[in-house]
Amino acid sequence: MEKPEDELIKVVQNSEPDIEEIAPVAPIIPTVVTDEEWDSFWGDPEPYVWKPVEAPKPEVKTLVEPEIATPPEKVDQWGDSDWDNVVLVIQSAECKCPDKPDGCTVNFSASYQVGNTPSESPLQVKMTVTIATPVGTATIDINWGDGNTDTDLSPASSPYTHIYDEEGTYFVCITAFDDMGTPEDEEDDCLHCEKMEITVVCVLELSSVSVQYGNTPSENPLQAEITPAPTGVFGTATYDIDWGDGNTDSGLTLSPYTHIYDEQGAYTVTITVTDDSGCSDEYETTVYPTCVLFGSSAGPSYGSPPSSSPLQVSVNPSPTGVYGTATYDIDWGDGDTDTGLTISPFTHLYDMEGTYVITVTVTDDSGCTDEFELVAYPECMLQITGGSISVSYGSPPASSPLQVSINPAPTSVFGSPSYDIDWGDGHSDTGMTTTPITHIYDMEGDYTINVTVSDATSCTAEASVEASPACVLELSSVSYTEASLNVTLTTSPTSVWGSPVYEIDWGDGMTSTILNHIYAAPGTYTVLVTVTDDSGCTDDHELEVEVIG
């Protein structure tokens, strides 16, 4: 016979004559059983019978062989073999005392004590039996009401100890025998039986649990430590813990018990305690592992030329509540990020000055994170003024008097400065790195020189300076000699740069570039001598030349 499909199966106790009155049996067996549970009924040591629910009340039948592996195939004796709905009737294990034979004088008194924790199991019973009127040699049998029986016990061995597997109420039958029957022709010994109701109760109770959380920096803040404080424990308390996050521990004995959660939150922890008596109790508590990591930092610091760029920003976080190593991810606010940083301070070089919001995310070994923001204002510190630009001029004969040299002296420069110069005469120079910087003008005059300086951070500054290059060439004296109409000039120009070039108007309508001239006739002539040097500077000198002939 197979298990009925999808049918309600009830378990009833046949302790009362009317098996129609259905009462749950402790422990309660599920009303819908699995195939394995169905099969397991047939291995139960207690006798039981099967009957259809709607069948007429049968005479109670007990299976003689409890270990029978399969249920009976036919139930015709119950008038109905329809197994759509089935009731499993478990015969009561309650013992029954036989009547005392006439003439037997054996008598006794009995009392019991239950075990006291922690030294004794609360499911332990000590039964003391005292024989009052033995006639011969007495023995004692005890049916403990749970399927266990002790026989042929000596009265001298009282009290007798028995430990139940579970709490409950048991009917115990105590039978005393003596070996002298009355009347003498009866084969059976005289006996006296008494039934005693015994209740054993688990006293194990778990009513409080202390909870502590990890203290940083040495402990994870998501660590919960629980210490149960059960009472009524017999032997060793063993704990099974459901931590409420899908993780469990079982068979724990040495408290406290520690668990590390993956993230903060509220978790219902269920602790089941079991002692050596098999008693158990359950306790629920809610734990609140909480991240204590808090990210913070003083304001950013900036580079200071010449050792560092003014556009360099350093952040030095100082978080609290860190467990283990703090790791940082930083968004610098300019499109650049750094991740997995551990050793502070953390430095970033911006491409340009401005206002930037820096977002710092800190994570520790517990997986806790926090985020905070800083605002940075990197700005260029490079400066240059007209007063810091020195101007010098060339000095013949070593250099042109129209040569101007500038020597800028900018401040707060990071790296090597570079200069772009507009000389004010239509000429410019770019990317100049060596000072002084020189320029030769084509003519003397007043010029405004504009200087732009850049450093390694691309910071720039501008300033202007006035320059007035002037010719210093001077022809202050000219002498001559004359013989036979042949005149030779002698000049003494000063502040000449390069080689002087002369142009002479001899006063007779003739000109030349040499200092010698032959006149056609004697006379007095006005001679104009003009000298020009390599800078283009000029000067002239006029003299009277008397030609005798």
KETORMI-893526 format. One line per 4 residues: their letters; for each residue z, x negated, y of C-alpha. Coordinates in Angstrom, 2 decimals. Example, Ala and Ser with C-alpha at 12.3 -4.5 7.8 and 13.67 -1.06 7.14 Angstrom:
as) 7.80 -12.30 -4.50; 7.14 -13.67 -1.06
END
This chain:
mekp) 0.00 0.00 0.00; -0.94 -1.36 3.40; 0.95 -1.09 6.67; -0.01 2.06 8.58
edel) -2.16 1.25 11.58; -0.76 1.93 15.04; 2.05 4.11 13.80; 5.60 4.23 15.03
ikvv) 8.04 2.69 12.60; 11.69 3.56 12.96; 14.72 1.92 11.43; 17.60 4.15 10.45
qnse) 21.02 3.55 8.92; 22.06 5.67 5.98; 25.78 5.40 6.54; 26.11 9.17 6.84
pdie) 25.11 11.64 4.13; 22.44 13.15 6.34; 19.66 10.58 6.67; 17.86 12.93 9.03
eiap) 20.26 11.71 11.78; 18.53 8.54 12.93; 20.56 5.81 14.65; 19.51 2.27 15.59
vapi) 20.69 -0.59 13.45; 22.04 -3.72 15.18; 20.25 -5.88 15.86; 17.51 -3.47 16.90
iptv) 14.24 -4.08 15.09; 11.11 -3.47 17.23; 9.72 0.02 16.90; 6.22 -1.37 16.44
vtde) 6.13 -4.17 13.94; 3.60 -6.86 13.15; 2.15 -7.53 9.72; 4.58 -10.42 9.30
ewds) 7.51 -8.18 10.24; 6.29 -5.52 7.82; 6.19 -8.06 5.02; 9.55 -9.53 5.97
fwgd) 11.32 -6.22 5.36; 10.71 -6.72 1.68; 12.54 -10.03 1.67; 15.69 -8.57 3.27
pepy) 18.66 -8.76 0.88; 19.78 -5.23 1.76; 18.48 -2.34 -0.32; 16.16 0.09 1.37
vwkp) 13.80 2.98 0.57; 10.62 4.30 2.15; 9.81 7.91 2.81; 7.29 9.86 4.88
veap) 8.87 11.35 7.96; 7.73 14.87 7.24; 8.50 14.81 3.51; 11.36 16.89 2.18
kpev) 14.66 15.05 2.16; 14.64 13.01 -1.07; 17.48 11.85 -3.16; 18.39 8.47 -1.65
ktlv) 16.78 5.76 -3.74; 17.80 2.12 -3.76; 15.42 -0.63 -4.81; 17.16 -2.45 -7.61
epei) 15.39 -5.74 -6.89; 15.72 -6.54 -3.16; 13.46 -9.51 -3.44; 10.55 -7.33 -4.52
atpp) 7.45 -8.63 -2.74; 5.49 -5.42 -2.22; 6.46 -1.83 -1.55; 6.05 0.77 -4.30
ekvd) 2.54 2.08 -4.59; 3.51 5.72 -5.14; 6.08 7.98 -3.60; 5.17 11.14 -5.48
qwgd) 8.84 11.76 -6.25; 9.25 12.49 -2.52; 6.64 15.15 -2.71; 4.23 13.44 -0.29
sdwd) 2.28 10.18 -0.42; 0.98 10.45 3.13; 2.14 7.24 4.89; 0.77 8.02 8.32
nvvl) 4.34 8.05 9.68; 7.04 6.13 7.88; 10.80 5.78 8.18; 12.46 2.66 6.82
viqs) 15.89 3.66 5.53; 18.33 0.78 5.19; 21.25 1.58 2.87; 24.62 0.90 4.39
aeck) 26.29 -2.34 3.33; 29.68 -0.71 3.67; 31.84 -1.32 0.65; 33.56 1.42 -1.31
cpdk) 36.95 1.18 -3.02; 37.31 2.56 -6.54; 40.20 4.81 -7.32; 43.38 3.11 -8.49
pdgc) 43.92 3.75 -12.21; 46.96 5.78 -13.12; 49.95 3.75 -13.98; 48.89 0.61 -12.16
tvnf) 51.68 -0.82 -10.09; 49.89 -3.70 -8.45; 50.17 -3.44 -4.68; 49.60 -5.65 -1.62
sasy) 49.55 -5.78 2.13; 46.78 -7.39 4.21; 46.35 -8.55 7.79; 43.82 -10.70 9.60
qvgn) 43.34 -12.88 12.63; 40.10 -13.77 14.36; 39.34 -17.36 15.41; 40.45 -18.71 18.75
tpse) 38.03 -20.94 20.63; 37.51 -23.78 21.16; 38.98 -24.98 17.84; 37.92 -21.94 15.79
splq) 34.82 -19.82 15.66; 35.32 -16.38 17.27; 33.39 -15.00 14.28; 35.95 -16.45 11.90
vkmt) 38.42 -14.17 10.13; 41.59 -15.36 8.40; 42.68 -12.70 5.93; 46.29 -12.86 4.71
vtia) 46.91 -10.90 1.51; 50.44 -10.60 0.18; 50.91 -9.23 -3.38; 53.88 -6.87 -3.34
tpvg) 54.31 -5.80 -6.97; 52.34 -7.93 -9.40; 52.90 -7.14 -13.01; 51.15 -10.10 -14.49
tati) 48.86 -12.74 -13.09; 47.13 -11.35 -9.97; 43.71 -12.23 -8.58; 41.99 -11.03 -5.44
dinw) 38.36 -10.12 -4.70; 37.18 -9.67 -1.12; 33.91 -7.98 -0.14; 33.53 -9.12 3.47
gdgn) 31.13 -6.31 4.35; 28.24 -8.58 5.29; 26.83 -9.09 1.82; 29.23 -11.91 0.99
tdtd) 31.96 -11.63 -1.61; 34.76 -13.95 -2.75; 36.17 -13.34 -6.25; 39.08 -14.44 -8.40
lspa) 41.03 -15.70 -5.43; 44.56 -16.89 -6.04; 47.27 -15.18 -4.00; 48.71 -18.61 -3.40
sspy) 45.53 -19.59 -1.52; 46.06 -16.91 1.13; 45.04 -16.78 3.95; 41.36 -16.60 3.10
thiy) 38.79 -17.66 5.68; 35.35 -16.18 6.28; 32.90 -16.78 9.11; 30.42 -14.07 10.00
deeg) 26.88 -14.86 11.07; 26.99 -12.47 14.01; 29.40 -10.33 15.92; 29.96 -6.75 14.89
tyfv) 32.19 -4.32 13.01; 32.52 -4.88 9.28; 34.21 -2.84 6.55; 36.01 -5.24 4.26
cita) 37.17 -4.17 0.78; 40.13 -6.12 -0.64; 40.81 -5.59 -4.34; 43.87 -7.00 -6.16
fddm) 43.84 -7.16 -9.97; 46.59 -7.89 -12.43; 46.10 -8.70 -16.12; 48.48 -6.13 -17.53
gtpe) 46.90 -2.79 -17.70; 48.83 0.45 -17.83; 48.22 2.26 -20.03; 47.95 -0.71 -22.36
deed) 44.95 0.62 -24.26; 42.68 0.45 -21.22; 40.36 -2.51 -21.19; 40.18 -2.87 -17.40
dclh) 42.86 -4.61 -15.46; 44.98 -2.65 -13.10; 43.65 -2.81 -9.56; 44.45 -1.77 -6.04
cekm) 41.71 -1.66 -3.35; 41.99 -1.17 0.39; 39.23 -0.93 2.95; 39.81 -2.61 6.30
eitv) 37.69 -2.34 9.44; 37.27 -5.72 11.16; 35.57 -6.39 14.49; 34.54 -9.89 15.48
vcvl) 33.24 -10.49 18.99; 31.56 -13.46 20.62; 33.67 -14.70 23.51; 31.10 -17.21 24.75
elss) 30.32 -16.39 28.37; 28.21 -18.16 30.94; 29.15 -16.60 34.26; 28.64 -19.47 36.68
vsvq) 26.27 -22.37 37.20; 26.50 -24.92 39.98; 23.26 -26.12 41.56; 22.64 -29.29 43.50
ygnt) 19.43 -30.66 44.97; 18.15 -34.19 45.26; 19.27 -36.20 48.27; 16.65 -38.43 49.83
psen) 15.85 -41.26 49.90; 17.16 -42.02 46.39; 16.47 -38.58 44.88; 13.56 -36.19 44.99
plqa) 14.35 -33.19 47.26; 12.45 -30.97 44.79; 14.88 -32.00 42.06; 17.28 -29.26 40.99
eitp) 20.39 -30.21 39.04; 22.31 -27.46 37.30; 25.72 -27.72 35.69; 26.66 -24.72 33.51
aptg) 30.34 -23.83 33.13; 30.60 -21.60 30.07; 33.88 -20.31 28.66; 34.82 -19.41 25.11
vfgt) 32.75 -22.21 23.58; 33.24 -23.05 19.93; 32.13 -26.55 19.06; 29.17 -27.84 21.00
atyd) 27.36 -25.79 23.62; 23.59 -26.12 23.44; 21.33 -24.98 26.26; 17.79 -23.70 26.50
idwg) 16.52 -23.59 30.08; 13.51 -21.81 31.51; 13.04 -23.45 34.89; 10.93 -20.60 36.24
dgnt) 7.82 -22.68 36.88; 6.36 -22.62 33.39; 8.48 -25.53 32.16; 11.29 -25.26 29.65
dsgl) 13.86 -27.53 28.04; 15.58 -26.76 24.77; 18.41 -28.15 22.70; 20.17 -29.71 25.68
tlsp) 23.81 -30.73 25.25; 24.89 -33.19 27.91; 25.03 -31.68 31.39; 24.07 -31.76 34.20
ythi) 20.45 -30.91 33.58; 17.76 -32.01 35.99; 14.28 -30.73 36.71; 11.76 -31.77 39.35
ydeq) 9.50 -29.05 40.72; 5.95 -29.68 41.82; 6.40 -27.80 45.09; 9.08 -26.13 47.10
gayt) 9.84 -22.48 46.61; 12.23 -19.98 45.02; 12.47 -20.18 41.23; 14.42 -17.99 38.81
vtit) 16.11 -20.25 36.28; 17.26 -18.71 33.00; 19.92 -20.61 31.05; 20.73 -19.60 27.48
vtdd) 23.83 -21.17 25.96; 24.54 -21.15 22.22; 27.60 -22.58 20.51; 28.32 -23.60 16.93
sgcs) 29.33 -20.07 16.02; 25.82 -18.86 16.77; 27.08 -16.88 19.74; 24.92 -17.01 22.83
deye) 24.91 -15.86 26.41; 22.34 -15.91 29.17; 22.62 -16.52 32.90; 20.06 -16.30 35.67
ttvy) 20.20 -18.06 38.99; 17.68 -18.70 41.73; 17.09 -22.23 42.94; 15.43 -23.16 46.20
ptcv) 14.08 -26.73 46.08; 13.01 -27.51 49.61; 11.07 -30.34 51.20; 13.13 -32.15 53.82
lfgs) 10.37 -34.51 54.90; 9.94 -34.35 58.67; 7.24 -36.34 60.40; 7.88 -37.75 63.84
sagp) 6.99 -40.70 65.99; 7.60 -42.13 69.41; 4.65 -41.98 71.76; 1.67 -44.23 71.05
sygs) 1.59 -47.76 72.39; -1.45 -49.46 73.88; -3.03 -52.87 73.76; -2.43 -55.29 76.61
ppss) -5.12 -57.80 77.55; -5.78 -60.58 77.02; -4.13 -60.44 73.56; -5.36 -56.96 72.67
splq) -7.74 -54.33 73.92; -6.42 -51.72 76.36; -8.37 -49.16 74.27; -6.30 -50.08 71.23
vsvn) -3.71 -47.44 70.28; -0.85 -48.05 67.85; 1.16 -45.32 66.13; 4.48 -46.12 64.45
pspt) 5.73 -43.01 62.60; 9.43 -42.64 61.88; 9.71 -39.70 59.46; 13.03 -38.53 58.05
gvyg) 13.85 -37.14 54.61; 11.39 -39.46 52.85; 11.61 -39.81 49.07; 10.05 -43.01 47.81
taty) 7.08 -44.31 49.77; 5.61 -42.49 52.75; 1.80 -42.40 52.83; -0.14 -41.46 55.95
didw) -3.51 -39.88 56.69; -4.50 -40.13 60.35; -7.20 -38.30 62.28; -7.62 -40.34 65.45
gdgd) -9.31 -37.51 67.33; -12.58 -39.35 67.94; -14.22 -38.61 64.60; -12.59 -41.56 62.85
tdtg) -9.93 -41.19 60.13; -7.76 -43.44 58.00; -6.22 -42.40 54.67; -3.62 -43.75 52.29
ltis) -1.89 -45.92 54.90; 1.58 -47.20 54.05; 2.55 -50.12 56.29; 3.06 -49.19 59.92
pfth) 2.30 -49.49 62.79; -1.21 -48.16 62.42; -3.80 -49.32 64.95; -7.10 -47.86 66.11
lydm) -9.60 -49.14 68.68; -11.39 -46.45 70.67; -14.93 -46.89 71.94; -14.09 -45.56 75.35
egty) -11.18 -44.47 77.42; -10.16 -40.82 77.39; -7.65 -38.30 76.04; -7.33 -38.03 72.26
vitv) -5.19 -35.80 70.01; -3.99 -37.83 67.03; -3.02 -35.85 63.89; -0.73 -37.65 61.44
tvtd) -0.08 -36.25 57.94; 2.77 -37.88 56.02; 3.27 -37.45 52.25; 6.07 -38.89 50.13
dsgc) 6.49 -39.43 46.38; 7.84 -35.91 45.91; 4.51 -34.48 47.05; 6.14 -33.07 50.18
tdef) 4.02 -33.30 53.31; 4.44 -32.79 57.01; 2.07 -32.99 59.94; 2.59 -33.85 63.57
elva) 0.41 -34.61 66.61; 0.43 -37.21 69.33; -1.69 -37.39 72.46; -3.09 -40.80 73.42
ypec) -4.58 -41.83 76.75; -6.27 -45.20 76.25; -7.73 -46.47 79.50; -9.45 -49.58 80.72
mlqi) -7.30 -52.05 82.62; -10.11 -54.41 83.66; -10.15 -54.98 87.41; -12.13 -57.04 89.90
tggs) -12.07 -57.09 93.69; -14.21 -58.69 96.34; -11.28 -60.82 97.27; -11.17 -62.19 93.74
isvs) -14.77 -63.43 93.96; -15.03 -66.84 95.53; -18.30 -67.77 97.25; -19.54 -71.30 97.82
ygsp) -22.76 -72.71 99.17; -25.00 -75.62 98.30; -24.61 -78.88 100.19; -27.64 -81.16 100.61
pass) -28.67 -83.54 99.35; -26.99 -82.44 96.07; -27.97 -78.80 96.33; -29.85 -76.39 98.45
plqv) -28.03 -75.01 101.47; -29.46 -71.61 100.47; -27.76 -71.85 97.12; -24.84 -69.46 96.67
sinp) -22.33 -69.81 93.84; -19.88 -67.04 92.97; -16.84 -67.41 90.76; -15.41 -63.96 89.79
apts) -11.77 -63.78 88.75; -11.26 -60.38 87.07; -7.86 -59.37 85.67; -6.78 -57.62 82.43
vfgs) -9.80 -58.92 80.59; -9.92 -58.55 76.78; -12.17 -61.10 75.20; -14.93 -62.90 77.12
psyd) -16.16 -61.24 80.29; -19.83 -60.69 80.94; -21.35 -60.27 84.40; -24.31 -58.38 85.81
idwg) -25.13 -59.49 89.40; -27.32 -57.95 92.03; -27.84 -60.77 94.58; -28.93 -58.42 97.33
dghs) -32.36 -59.99 97.80; -34.16 -58.06 95.08; -33.10 -60.49 92.38; -30.52 -59.86 89.66
dtgm) -29.00 -61.59 86.66; -27.53 -59.83 83.57; -25.26 -60.83 80.73; -23.97 -63.91 82.48
tttp) -20.96 -65.40 80.68; -20.53 -68.84 82.29; -19.09 -69.23 85.77; -19.69 -70.15 88.49
ithi) -22.94 -68.23 88.71; -25.55 -69.67 91.09; -28.48 -68.23 92.95; -30.86 -69.83 95.51
ydme) -32.10 -67.55 98.21; -35.57 -67.85 99.64; -34.28 -67.74 103.20; -31.10 -67.84 105.04
gdyt) -29.49 -64.54 105.94; -26.62 -62.14 105.24; -26.53 -60.68 101.73; -24.26 -58.23 99.87
invt) -23.72 -59.36 96.31; -22.70 -56.66 93.79; -20.84 -57.89 90.69; -20.25 -55.77 87.53
vsda) -17.94 -57.26 84.91; -17.64 -56.06 81.27; -15.18 -57.22 78.60; -15.13 -57.04 74.80
tsct) -13.99 -53.41 74.87; -16.96 -52.40 77.02; -14.62 -51.69 79.88; -16.33 -52.36 83.23
aeas) -15.32 -52.96 86.84; -17.36 -53.46 89.99; -16.87 -55.30 93.28; -19.03 -56.70 96.07
veas) -18.85 -59.77 98.27; -20.79 -60.88 101.35; -22.73 -64.17 101.40; -24.52 -65.83 104.32
pacv) -26.53 -68.82 103.16; -27.77 -70.90 106.14; -30.03 -73.92 106.65; -28.27 -77.09 107.73
lels) -31.37 -79.32 108.02; -31.36 -81.13 111.40; -33.86 -83.45 113.07; -31.94 -84.73 116.02
svsy) -33.71 -88.01 116.76; -37.25 -89.40 116.54; -38.33 -92.85 117.81; -41.73 -94.51 117.95
teas) -43.48 -97.81 118.30; -46.94 -98.36 119.88; -49.43 -101.11 119.71; -53.13 -100.97 120.66
lnvt) -53.13 -97.14 120.74; -51.43 -97.02 117.27; -48.19 -95.00 117.30; -45.70 -94.94 114.40
ltts) -42.83 -92.44 114.34; -39.43 -93.05 112.85; -37.36 -89.92 111.91; -33.74 -89.53 110.89
ptsv) -33.31 -85.92 109.59; -29.89 -84.92 108.19; -28.77 -82.39 105.52; -32.08 -82.62 103.78
wgsp) -32.35 -81.11 100.28; -35.09 -82.68 98.29; -38.02 -84.51 99.94; -38.74 -83.75 103.59
vyei) -42.24 -82.80 104.62; -43.45 -83.38 108.18; -45.95 -81.66 110.31; -46.79 -83.48 113.61
dwgd) -48.57 -82.19 116.61; -49.64 -85.46 118.40; -50.26 -83.79 121.71; -53.93 -84.83 121.84
gmts) -55.18 -81.86 119.86; -54.67 -83.65 116.60; -52.07 -82.84 113.84; -51.07 -84.58 110.66
tiln) -48.38 -84.79 108.00; -47.96 -88.54 108.25; -45.87 -90.42 110.80; -48.71 -92.65 112.09
hiya) -51.48 -91.80 114.55; -54.12 -93.70 116.53; -54.89 -92.30 119.94; -58.28 -92.47 121.50
apgt) -57.08 -93.45 124.97; -53.92 -94.55 126.71; -51.76 -91.91 128.25; -48.54 -89.99 127.92
ytvl) -48.47 -87.44 125.17; -45.94 -84.72 124.19; -45.42 -85.00 120.44; -43.78 -82.19 118.34
vtvt) -42.37 -83.25 114.94; -41.43 -80.48 112.44; -39.61 -81.30 109.21; -39.25 -78.99 106.16
ddsg) -37.15 -79.67 103.04; -37.29 -78.22 99.51; -35.14 -75.25 100.45; -37.72 -74.15 103.00
ctdd) -35.41 -74.97 105.83; -37.10 -76.46 108.93; -36.18 -78.21 112.17; -38.28 -79.84 114.94
hele) -37.98 -82.42 117.60; -40.11 -83.00 120.70; -40.59 -86.35 122.45; -42.81 -88.03 125.06
vevi) -44.96 -90.87 123.75; -46.47 -93.31 126.25; -49.60 -95.02 124.95; -50.57 -98.16 126.85
g) -53.46 -99.39 124.83
END
